[in-house]
Amino acid sequence: MAGNTFNRIGDYVISANDQLSVRVFGQDNLAGTYVVSPTGAVTFPLVGFVQAGGLTTAQLQDRLQKGLKPFVKNPLVTVTVAGRDSYQVFFSGELARPGAVTMQSRTTLLQGIALAGGLSRYSSGRIVLLRQTPTGSVRRYATTYYKLLAGSNGLDRFTLERGDVVHAE
């Protein structure tokens, strides 16, 4: 299932607060790092406001190339995500380091728990993942840490999405 952080083929989807590095071949004056606004837009020289939120880097490259065509002959644009500041996951409960963690790459549930320092010594091992759906409802996934380690329920490969809450009991 595609979420709001990665599309169906696994490409990262740009969102507010992400940092983008943009280069235009042969146009060093247009190179720079841009932060996506809360509305999902970036302001790019010559082009102006460009909606970046909800797009992959390839889609944004295409938009910028089209926007630059009146100003640059055969523009070749490269966009990379320099900082995935929107990809935050929240950890609560019996973990060594609960709180918000900004992920910089695709992260599984088990990897996320490790980034939060693992379970505390008071943990029962029960893990609950809360995820908001595109319609606004919340889906709950429950398992145990030991089932995650054993890979017995498929949640060990579950990719975390921006805004997920992982609670350990």
Helices and strands as residue ranges (DSSP letters): E 19-24, G 28-30, E 32-35, E 41-44, E 48-51, H 57-68, E 77-83, E 88-93, E 99-102, H 109-115, E 126-132, E 138-144, H 145-150, G 155-157, E 165-168
